[in-house]
Amino acid sequence: MEKFYFKYRDSEICKTKDYFIDYMKNNNLNEIEVYKAEPEKVTGIV
């Protein structure tokens, strides 16, 4: 199962590790801080 990450703590859209690697290359960055997306189980929604 592929893991996903958020760029900001309050982001609603998560991206893959490969996305962030490309982002770093395109912006000449050596490292960035990302937040691991944890699956959330929501019940009672129709």
Residue pairs with C-beta under 8 A, 6 or more apart in sequence:
2 16
3 16
3 17
3 36
3 37
4 14
4 15
4 16
4 36
4 37
5 14
5 15
5 16
5 17
5 20
5 34
5 35
5 36
5 37
6 13
6 14
6 15
6 34
6 35
6 36
6 37
7 15
7 20
7 32
7 34
7 35
8 35
9 35
11 35
14 37
20 32
20 34
23 29
23 32
24 30
24 31
24 32
